[in-house]
Amino acid sequence: MTGANDRILIPVGFRFSPKDEDLVNLYLKKKAFGEQVPPNVIQDIDVFQSDPSLLPRGGKLFLDEKFGFTKTRRPILINMHEQITAGSGYWRTEERTEEIIVSGNDKLVGIKNTFVFWEGNGTLQTKTKWVMHEFRLVNHTTPTMPKVSDWAVYRVFEDKFMEEEDSDTEPSTDDDDVDAP
């Protein structure tokens, strides 16, 4: 259902809130294999370009979540945590990788990584309430599609239930920031 301006007509009360399995199987898989993805639902947005609060919102359809397709970035390992620079801080892994299994046939289709945004790049960093879920396809590459895992879909949201005491600071271990005695 499209209108004159290629806008999708959506029933009143509809909200885009897909399960993890659906994000991987119905959206990311199509994007990675060059198939048609429903328009105006998940856009190509570099989630690492800026702070999460500055990422474009999808409107009322998306509640408080932001979604985007982005080429994956390789994290760097610092203090036993993987980190990816973004805006005025960095995304840091917080949980173990989860497997995304298709219900019904128990087939592994993707993986999910959870990151939390930390502000600051100097001697002190502050943990924020911003959370990002990264969904990637498992590496079932073929000679005709060797880079299927380059695309990921990201869900970014502010965790309103995260305790204020969890918003602590962590000193930097960057040797360049340490004054010599």
Residue frames as a rotation matrix with the C-alpha (Angstrom) as fourth column:
MET 1
0.577 0.816 0.000 0.00
0.816 -0.577 0.000 0.00
0.000 0.000 -1.000 0.00
THR 2
-0.587 -0.763 -0.271 1.68
0.740 -0.641 0.202 3.19
-0.328 -0.082 0.941 -1.14
GLY 3
0.450 0.719 -0.530 0.37
0.448 -0.695 -0.563 6.68
-0.773 0.016 -0.635 -1.62
ALA 4
0.970 0.017 0.244 1.10
0.225 -0.457 -0.861 9.31
0.097 0.889 -0.447 -4.25
ASN 5
0.561 -0.799 0.218 4.44
-0.767 -0.600 -0.226 10.23
0.311 -0.041 -0.950 -2.64
ASP 6
0.035 -0.517 -0.855 5.64
-0.087 0.851 -0.518 6.63
0.996 0.093 -0.015 -2.08
ARG 7
-0.531 -0.110 0.840 4.63
-0.825 -0.161 -0.542 6.90
0.195 -0.981 -0.006 1.55
ILE 8
-0.784 0.263 -0.562 3.49
0.266 0.961 0.080 3.75
0.561 -0.087 -0.823 3.26
LEU 9
-0.033 0.846 0.532 -0.06
-0.703 -0.398 0.589 3.88
0.710 -0.354 0.608 4.57
ILE 10
-0.822 -0.341 -0.456 0.00
0.097 0.706 -0.702 2.32
0.561 -0.621 -0.547 8.01
PRO 11
0.170 0.949 -0.267 -3.02
0.505 0.148 0.850 1.43
0.846 -0.279 -0.454 10.14
VAL 12
0.246 0.015 0.969 -3.68
-0.634 -0.754 0.173 3.63
0.733 -0.657 -0.176 13.17
GLY 13
0.745 0.032 0.667 -1.95
-0.639 0.323 0.698 2.25
-0.193 -0.946 0.261 16.25
PHE 14
0.875 -0.470 -0.118 0.64
0.363 0.797 -0.482 0.23
0.320 0.379 0.868 14.33
ARG 15
0.647 -0.753 0.116 4.16
-0.678 -0.499 0.539 0.29
-0.349 -0.428 -0.834 15.81
PHE 16
0.522 -0.591 -0.615 7.36
-0.314 0.537 -0.783 -1.15
0.793 0.601 0.095 14.37
SER 17
0.203 -0.427 0.881 8.63
-0.963 0.079 0.259 -3.42
-0.180 -0.901 -0.395 17.12
PRO 18
0.528 0.026 -0.849 10.10
-0.515 0.805 -0.295 -6.54
0.675 0.593 0.439 15.47
LYS 19
0.909 -0.292 0.299 11.49
-0.053 0.628 0.776 -9.53
-0.414 -0.721 0.555 17.34
ASP 20
0.043 -0.990 -0.131 15.24
-0.588 -0.131 0.798 -10.15
-0.808 0.043 -0.588 17.00
GLU 21
-0.337 -0.118 0.934 14.60
0.428 0.864 0.264 -13.11
-0.838 0.489 -0.241 14.71
ASP 22
0.623 0.670 0.405 12.47
0.685 -0.215 -0.696 -10.96
-0.379 0.711 -0.592 12.38
LEU 23
0.694 -0.445 -0.565 15.10
-0.440 -0.884 0.156 -8.19
-0.569 0.141 -0.810 12.18
VAL 24
-0.374 -0.909 0.182 17.66
-0.443 0.347 0.827 -10.73
-0.815 0.229 -0.532 11.01
ASN 25
-0.514 0.159 0.843 15.52
0.503 0.852 0.146 -13.00
-0.695 0.500 -0.517 8.86
LEU 26
0.390 0.822 0.415 13.09
0.849 -0.146 -0.508 -10.52
-0.357 0.551 -0.754 7.26
TYR 27
0.967 -0.013 -0.255 15.16
-0.068 -0.975 -0.210 -7.33
-0.246 0.220 -0.944 7.00
LEU 28
0.233 -0.967 -0.100 18.92
-0.642 -0.230 0.731 -7.89
-0.730 -0.105 -0.675 7.32
LYS 29
-0.212 -0.296 0.931 18.98
0.353 0.865 0.355 -11.04
-0.911 0.404 -0.079 5.20
LYS 30
0.646 0.517 0.561 17.14
0.714 -0.151 -0.683 -9.24
-0.269 0.842 -0.467 2.38
LYS 31
0.875 -0.365 -0.318 19.45
-0.378 -0.926 0.021 -6.22
-0.302 0.102 -0.948 2.61
ALA 32
0.018 -0.958 0.287 22.59
-0.445 0.250 0.860 -8.38
-0.895 -0.143 -0.422 2.55
PHE 33
-0.369 -0.118 0.922 21.44
0.561 0.762 0.322 -10.34
-0.741 0.636 -0.215 -0.50
GLY 34
-0.964 -0.115 -0.238 20.30
-0.080 -0.729 0.680 -7.25
-0.252 0.675 0.694 -2.43
GLU 35
-0.482 0.866 0.134 16.60
0.820 0.392 0.417 -8.08
0.308 0.311 -0.899 -2.22
GLN 36
-0.204 0.526 0.825 13.81
-0.014 -0.845 0.535 -5.53
0.979 0.098 0.180 -1.82
VAL 37
-0.765 0.010 -0.644 13.49
0.643 0.060 -0.763 -4.27
0.030 -0.998 -0.052 1.77
PRO 38
0.332 0.943 0.022 10.22
0.939 -0.333 0.086 -2.57
0.088 -0.008 -0.996 2.74
PRO 39
-0.272 -0.475 0.837 10.74
0.485 -0.819 -0.307 1.16
0.831 0.322 0.453 2.05
ASN 40
-0.087 0.179 0.980 10.85
-0.460 -0.880 0.120 3.78
0.884 -0.440 0.159 4.82
VAL 41
0.894 0.365 -0.260 11.17
0.043 0.509 0.860 1.20
0.446 -0.780 0.439 7.57
ILE 42
0.568 -0.799 -0.197 14.92
0.414 0.070 0.908 0.78
-0.711 -0.597 0.371 8.16
GLN 43
0.967 -0.231 -0.105 17.21
-0.231 -0.632 -0.739 3.28
0.105 0.739 -0.665 6.45
ASP 44
0.309 -0.946 -0.095 20.94
0.789 0.311 -0.529 3.17
0.530 0.089 0.843 5.70
ILE 45
0.839 -0.054 0.542 22.32
-0.309 -0.867 0.391 5.21
0.448 -0.495 -0.744 8.62
ASP 46
-0.106 -0.932 -0.348 25.88
0.201 0.323 -0.925 5.20
0.974 -0.168 0.154 9.95
VAL 47
0.827 0.525 -0.199 25.20
0.256 -0.037 0.966 4.66
0.500 -0.850 -0.165 13.65
PHE 48
0.295 -0.809 -0.508 28.87
0.931 0.125 0.342 5.33
-0.213 -0.574 0.791 14.42
GLN 49
-0.104 -0.314 0.944 28.93
0.680 -0.715 -0.163 8.81
0.726 0.625 0.288 12.86
SER 50
-0.299 0.086 0.950 27.53
-0.422 -0.905 -0.051 10.67
0.856 -0.416 0.307 15.89
ASP 51
-0.905 0.092 0.416 26.25
-0.390 0.212 -0.896 10.40
-0.171 -0.973 -0.155 19.44
PRO 52
-0.772 0.630 0.085 23.15
0.633 0.749 0.197 8.18
0.060 0.205 -0.977 19.73
SER 53
-0.134 0.761 -0.635 20.95
0.536 -0.483 -0.692 11.12
-0.834 -0.433 -0.343 20.80
LEU 54
-0.272 -0.051 -0.961 21.66
-0.539 -0.819 0.197 12.79
-0.797 0.572 0.195 17.43
LEU 55
-0.949 -0.012 0.315 20.66
0.222 0.683 0.696 9.82
-0.223 0.730 -0.645 15.26
PRO 56
-0.655 0.749 -0.097 17.48
-0.662 -0.508 0.550 10.44
0.363 0.425 0.829 13.26
ARG 57
-0.575 0.596 0.561 14.27
-0.241 0.532 -0.812 9.10
-0.782 -0.602 -0.162 14.73
GLY 58
-0.942 0.244 0.230 11.86
0.324 0.489 0.810 7.15
0.086 0.837 -0.540 12.59
GLY 59
-0.505 0.804 0.315 8.79
-0.561 -0.582 0.588 9.01
0.656 0.120 0.745 13.85
LYS 60
-0.030 0.614 0.789 5.89
-0.989 0.097 -0.114 7.72
-0.146 -0.783 0.604 15.91
LEU 61
0.647 0.288 -0.706 6.07
-0.540 0.827 -0.158 4.39
0.539 0.483 0.690 14.12
PHE 62
0.046 -0.806 -0.590 9.25
0.073 0.592 -0.803 3.43
0.996 -0.006 0.086 15.99
LEU 63
0.844 0.268 -0.464 8.35
0.479 0.014 0.878 4.35
0.242 -0.963 -0.117 19.58
ASP 64
0.822 -0.569 -0.039 11.66
-0.443 -0.680 0.585 5.21
-0.359 -0.463 -0.810 21.29
GLU 65
0.265 -0.734 0.625 13.89
0.407 0.673 0.618 3.00
-0.874 0.091 0.477 19.15
LYS 66
0.399 -0.259 -0.879 16.12
-0.801 -0.565 -0.198 3.97
-0.445 0.784 -0.433 16.23
PHE 67
0.544 -0.182 0.819 16.97
0.324 0.946 -0.005 1.44
-0.774 0.268 0.574 13.52
GLY 68
0.540 -0.366 -0.758 19.61
-0.768 -0.583 -0.266 1.56
-0.345 0.725 -0.596 10.81
PHE 69
0.882 -0.398 0.254 21.50
0.468 0.808 -0.358 -0.58
-0.062 0.434 0.899 8.32
THR 70
0.641 -0.758 -0.120 25.25
-0.736 -0.651 0.185 0.03
-0.218 -0.030 -0.975 8.56
LYS 71
0.439 -0.644 -0.626 28.36
-0.127 0.645 -0.753 -1.71
0.889 0.411 0.202 7.31
THR 72
0.902 -0.076 -0.425 29.95
0.421 0.371 0.828 -3.41
0.095 -0.925 0.367 10.30
ARG 73
0.459 -0.796 0.395 32.99
-0.646 -0.604 -0.467 -1.93
0.610 -0.041 -0.791 12.02
ARG 74
0.174 -0.508 -0.843 35.76
0.477 0.793 -0.379 -3.88
0.862 -0.336 0.381 13.66
PRO 75
0.955 0.145 0.257 35.90
-0.149 -0.516 0.844 -3.11
0.255 -0.844 -0.471 17.37
ILE 76
-0.110 -0.994 -0.006 39.20
-0.330 0.042 -0.943 -2.68
0.937 -0.102 -0.333 19.19
LEU 77
0.509 0.232 -0.829 39.88
0.577 0.622 0.529 -4.53
0.638 -0.748 0.183 22.44
ILE 78
-0.358 -0.550 0.755 40.56
-0.311 -0.692 -0.651 -2.28
0.880 -0.468 0.077 25.45
ASN 79
-0.680 0.017 0.733 40.48
-0.732 0.035 -0.680 -3.55
-0.037 -0.999 -0.012 29.05
MET 80
-0.910 0.250 0.331 38.78
0.210 0.966 -0.150 -6.80
-0.357 -0.067 -0.932 28.01
HIS 81
0.175 0.975 -0.136 35.92
0.287 -0.182 -0.941 -4.89
-0.942 0.126 -0.311 26.31
GLU 82
-0.412 -0.207 0.887 35.40
0.910 -0.045 0.412 -4.39
-0.045 0.977 0.207 22.59
GLN 83
0.013 0.358 -0.934 34.95
0.301 -0.892 -0.338 -0.70
-0.954 -0.276 -0.119 21.70
ILE 84
-0.155 0.003 0.988 33.90
0.979 -0.137 0.154 1.21
0.136 0.991 0.018 18.59
THR 85
-0.817 -0.225 -0.532 34.44
0.336 -0.934 -0.120 4.98
-0.470 -0.277 0.838 18.42
ALA 86
-0.140 0.811 0.567 31.33
0.898 -0.137 0.417 7.07
0.416 0.568 -0.710 17.77
GLY 87
0.653 0.486 0.582 30.69
0.289 -0.869 0.401 10.81
0.700 -0.093 -0.708 18.09
SER 88
0.249 -0.524 0.814 32.00
-0.717 -0.665 -0.208 12.17
0.651 -0.532 -0.542 21.39
GLY 89
0.145 -0.177 0.973 32.56
-0.853 0.476 0.214 8.72
-0.501 -0.862 -0.082 22.89
TYR 90
-0.711 -0.385 -0.588 32.44
-0.629 0.722 0.288 5.05
0.314 0.575 -0.755 22.07
TRP 91
0.572 0.813 -0.109 30.20
-0.730 0.565 0.385 1.98
0.375 -0.141 0.916 22.08
ARG 92
-0.579 -0.768 0.274 31.44
-0.804 0.482 -0.349 -0.76
0.136 -0.422 -0.896 24.43
THR 93
-0.192 0.490 -0.850 30.32
-0.127 0.847 0.517 -4.40
0.973 0.207 -0.100 24.53
GLU 94
-0.299 0.182 0.937 28.40
-0.934 -0.258 -0.248 -5.25
0.197 -0.949 0.247 27.66
GLU 95
0.406 0.519 0.752 27.05
-0.628 0.757 -0.182 -8.76
-0.664 -0.398 0.633 27.19
ARG 96
-0.556 -0.551 0.622 27.99
0.010 0.745 0.668 -12.01
-0.831 0.378 -0.409 25.52
THR 97
-0.739 0.262 -0.621 27.01
-0.666 -0.145 0.732 -12.60
0.102 0.954 0.281 21.92
GLU 98
-0.141 0.779 0.611 23.55
-0.363 0.533 -0.764 -14.16
-0.921 -0.330 0.208 21.59
GLU 99
-0.957 -0.092 0.276 22.55
0.194 0.504 0.842 -16.55
-0.216 0.859 -0.464 18.83
ILE 100
-0.266 0.896 -0.356 19.45
-0.823 -0.404 -0.400 -15.74
-0.502 0.187 0.845 16.76
ILE 101
-0.915 0.017 0.403 17.60
0.122 0.964 0.235 -18.96
-0.385 0.264 -0.884 15.98
VAL 102
-0.588 0.764 -0.266 14.63
-0.639 -0.237 0.732 -19.30
0.496 0.600 0.627 13.59
SER 103
-0.413 0.514 0.752 11.70
-0.645 0.417 -0.640 -20.64
-0.643 -0.749 0.160 15.58
GLY 104
0.664 0.740 -0.107 10.30
-0.643 0.493 -0.586 -23.84
-0.381 0.458 0.804 14.24
ASN 105
0.891 -0.343 -0.299 13.41
0.034 0.706 -0.708 -25.23
0.453 0.620 0.640 12.57
ASP 106
0.816 -0.555 -0.159 16.12
0.201 0.014 0.979 -24.27
-0.542 -0.832 0.123 15.11
LYS 107
0.405 -0.675 0.616 18.34
0.858 0.048 -0.512 -22.85
0.316 0.736 0.599 12.34
LEU 108
0.048 -0.515 -0.856 21.01
0.610 -0.663 0.434 -20.35
-0.791 -0.543 0.282 13.38
VAL 109
0.557 0.218 0.802 20.56
0.810 -0.356 -0.466 -17.25
0.183 0.909 -0.375 11.18
GLY 110
0.323 -0.429 0.844 22.39
0.023 -0.887 -0.460 -14.50
0.946 0.168 -0.277 13.04
ILE 111
-0.228 -0.428 -0.875 24.04
0.932 0.164 -0.323 -13.14
0.281 -0.889 0.361 16.14
LYS 112
0.700 0.486 0.524 23.27
0.248 -0.853 0.459 -10.24
0.670 -0.191 -0.718 18.46
ASN 113
-0.429 -0.822 -0.375 25.82
0.793 -0.144 -0.592 -8.09
0.432 -0.551 0.714 20.28
THR 114
0.746 0.657 -0.110 24.87
0.615 -0.616 0.493 -5.55
0.256 -0.436 -0.863 22.95
PHE 115
-0.440 -0.858 0.265 26.79
0.700 -0.512 -0.497 -2.28
0.562 -0.033 0.826 23.36
VAL 116
0.590 0.505 -0.629 26.44
0.763 -0.603 0.231 0.64
-0.263 -0.617 -0.742 25.80
PHE 117
0.428 -0.398 0.812 27.50
0.435 -0.696 -0.571 4.18
0.792 0.598 -0.124 24.86
TRP 118
0.272 -0.466 -0.842 30.21
0.878 -0.237 0.415 5.83
-0.393 -0.852 0.345 26.97
GLU 119
0.931 0.036 0.364 30.76
0.190 -0.899 -0.395 9.60
0.313 0.436 -0.844 26.64
GLY 120
0.709 -0.704 0.044 34.23
-0.592 -0.560 0.579 11.07
-0.383 -0.437 -0.814 26.68
ASN 121
0.844 -0.503 -0.188 37.56
0.215 0.637 -0.741 10.03
0.492 0.585 0.645 25.26
GLY 122
0.159 -0.812 0.562 39.94
-0.576 -0.538 -0.615 11.57
0.802 -0.226 -0.553 27.79
THR 123
-0.806 -0.585 0.088 40.82
-0.382 0.400 -0.833 10.58
0.452 -0.705 -0.546 31.33
LEU 124
-0.693 0.636 0.341 37.21
-0.152 0.333 -0.931 10.04
-0.705 -0.696 -0.134 32.41
GLN 125
-0.803 0.548 -0.232 34.41
-0.165 0.168 0.972 8.36
0.572 0.819 -0.044 30.54
THR 126
-0.601 0.689 0.404 30.78
-0.627 -0.093 -0.774 8.33
-0.496 -0.718 0.488 31.65
LYS 127
-0.892 0.378 0.247 28.47
0.443 0.839 0.317 5.41
-0.087 0.392 -0.916 31.03
THR 128
-0.714 0.692 -0.107 25.20
-0.700 -0.699 0.143 6.61
0.024 0.177 0.984 29.47
LYS 129
-0.187 0.761 0.621 21.75
-0.325 0.549 -0.770 5.04
-0.927 -0.346 0.145 29.25
TRP 130
0.336 0.287 -0.897 22.09
-0.930 -0.047 -0.364 4.50
-0.146 0.957 0.251 25.48
VAL 131
-0.096 -0.254 0.962 22.06
-0.153 0.959 0.238 0.86
-0.984 -0.124 -0.131 24.39
MET 132
0.059 0.082 -0.995 22.69
-0.993 -0.092 -0.066 -0.56
-0.097 0.992 0.076 20.92
HIS 133
0.308 0.061 0.949 21.90
-0.058 0.997 -0.046 -4.04
-0.950 -0.041 0.311 19.65
GLU 134
-0.271 -0.465 -0.843 23.93
-0.923 -0.124 0.365 -5.13
-0.274 0.877 -0.395 16.64
PHE 135
0.513 0.471 0.718 22.45
-0.170 0.875 -0.453 -7.93
-0.841 0.110 0.529 14.53
ARG 136
-0.273 -0.650 -0.709 24.66
-0.918 -0.043 0.393 -9.73
-0.286 0.759 -0.585 12.01
LEU 137
0.771 0.445 -0.456 24.13
-0.589 0.771 -0.244 -12.72
0.243 0.456 0.856 9.77
VAL 138
0.490 -0.640 0.592 26.14
-0.095 0.636 0.766 -15.82
-0.867 -0.431 0.250 10.55
ASN 139
-0.149 -0.698 -0.700 28.97
-0.812 -0.317 0.490 -16.38
-0.564 0.642 -0.519 8.12
HIS 140
0.196 0.271 0.943 27.33
0.366 0.872 -0.326 -18.69
-0.910 0.408 0.072 5.58
THR 141
0.074 -0.222 -0.972 29.21
-0.667 -0.736 0.117 -17.09
-0.741 0.640 -0.202 2.70
THR 142
0.599 0.090 0.795 29.22
0.495 0.740 -0.456 -18.41
-0.629 0.667 0.399 -0.83
PRO 143
-0.468 -0.832 0.299 31.54
0.759 -0.204 0.619 -17.61
-0.453 0.516 0.726 -3.76
THR 144
-0.229 0.440 0.868 28.79
0.754 -0.484 0.444 -15.48
0.616 0.756 -0.221 -5.31
MET 145
0.647 0.466 0.603 28.14
-0.042 -0.769 0.638 -13.49
0.761 -0.438 -0.478 -2.10
PRO 146
-0.055 -0.794 -0.605 31.43
0.649 0.432 -0.627 -13.39
0.759 -0.427 0.491 -0.15
LYS 147
-0.901 -0.368 0.230 30.66
0.110 -0.706 -0.699 -10.26
0.419 -0.605 0.677 1.88
VAL 148
0.015 0.996 -0.090 27.20
0.353 0.079 0.932 -11.07
0.936 -0.046 -0.350 3.20
SER 149
0.290 0.095 -0.952 28.32
0.949 0.099 0.299 -10.37
0.122 -0.991 -0.061 6.77
ASP 150
-0.748 -0.607 0.270 29.45
0.585 -0.794 -0.165 -6.79
0.314 0.034 0.949 6.01
TRP 151
-0.310 0.726 0.614 25.92
-0.298 -0.688 0.662 -5.49
0.903 0.022 0.430 6.63
ALA 152
-0.789 0.202 -0.580 24.38
0.607 0.397 -0.688 -5.27
0.092 -0.895 -0.436 10.08
VAL 153
0.095 0.820 0.564 21.13
0.208 -0.570 0.795 -3.87
0.973 0.041 -0.225 11.38
TYR 154
-0.857 -0.464 -0.226 21.24
0.356 -0.215 -0.909 -1.81
0.373 -0.860 0.349 14.57
ARG 155
0.414 0.910 0.002 18.57
0.540 -0.248 0.804 -1.03
0.732 -0.332 -0.594 17.16
VAL 156
-0.748 -0.659 0.073 19.50
0.386 -0.522 -0.761 1.99
0.540 -0.541 0.645 19.32
PHE 157
0.399 0.904 0.153 17.47
0.290 -0.283 0.914 3.11
0.870 -0.320 -0.375 22.34
GLU 158
-0.448 -0.449 0.773 17.75
-0.582 -0.510 -0.633 4.84
0.679 -0.733 -0.033 25.68
ASP 159
-0.325 0.278 -0.904 17.32
0.541 0.839 0.064 2.40
0.776 -0.468 -0.423 28.58
LYS 160
0.028 0.448 0.894 14.95
-0.421 -0.805 0.417 4.30
0.906 -0.388 0.166 30.83
PHE 161
0.916 0.394 -0.076 15.23
-0.130 0.471 0.873 1.64
0.380 -0.789 0.482 33.56
MET 162
0.094 -0.952 -0.292 19.01
0.591 0.289 -0.753 1.74
0.801 -0.102 0.590 33.91
GLU 163
0.672 0.142 -0.727 19.80
0.733 -0.267 0.625 2.83
-0.105 -0.953 -0.283 37.46
GLU 164
0.894 -0.345 0.285 21.49
-0.272 -0.924 -0.268 6.19
0.356 0.162 -0.920 37.94
GLU 165
0.551 -0.724 0.416 24.15
-0.511 0.101 0.854 4.48
-0.660 -0.683 -0.314 40.05
ASP 166
0.479 -0.363 0.799 25.08
0.654 0.755 -0.048 2.49
-0.586 0.546 0.599 36.94
SER 167
0.823 -0.186 0.537 26.08
0.318 -0.632 -0.707 5.78
0.471 0.752 -0.461 35.29
ASP 168
0.702 -0.646 -0.302 29.55
0.283 -0.136 0.949 5.71
-0.654 -0.751 0.087 36.77
THR 169
0.730 -0.551 -0.404 32.84
-0.678 -0.512 -0.527 6.93
0.084 0.659 -0.747 35.43
GLU 170
0.814 -0.533 0.231 35.84
0.484 0.842 0.240 4.88
-0.322 -0.083 0.943 34.50
PRO 171
0.366 -0.741 -0.563 39.37
-0.412 -0.672 0.615 6.22
-0.834 0.007 -0.552 34.29
SER 172
0.855 -0.147 -0.498 41.15
-0.475 0.164 -0.864 5.97
0.208 0.975 0.071 30.98
THR 173
0.623 -0.708 0.333 44.08
0.266 0.592 0.761 3.63
-0.736 -0.385 0.557 30.60
ASP 174
0.832 -0.319 0.455 45.51
0.402 -0.219 -0.889 5.60
0.383 0.922 -0.054 27.70
ASP 175
0.191 -0.861 -0.471 49.21
0.953 0.048 0.299 6.14
-0.235 -0.506 0.830 28.51
ASP 176
-0.415 -0.347 0.841 49.17
0.652 -0.758 0.009 9.48
0.635 0.552 0.541 26.66
ASP 177
0.401 0.689 0.604 46.85
0.019 -0.665 0.747 10.94
0.916 -0.288 -0.279 29.30
VAL 178
0.761 -0.182 -0.622 49.12
0.647 0.279 0.710 10.14
0.045 -0.943 0.330 32.28
ASP 179
0.801 -0.503 0.325 51.35
-0.468 -0.864 -0.185 12.93
0.374 -0.004 -0.927 33.59
ALA 180
0.212 -0.826 -0.523 54.97
0.411 0.561 -0.719 12.00
0.887 -0.062 0.458 34.19
PRO 181
0.772 0.072 -0.631 56.19
0.634 -0.145 0.759 12.40
-0.037 -0.987 -0.158 37.83
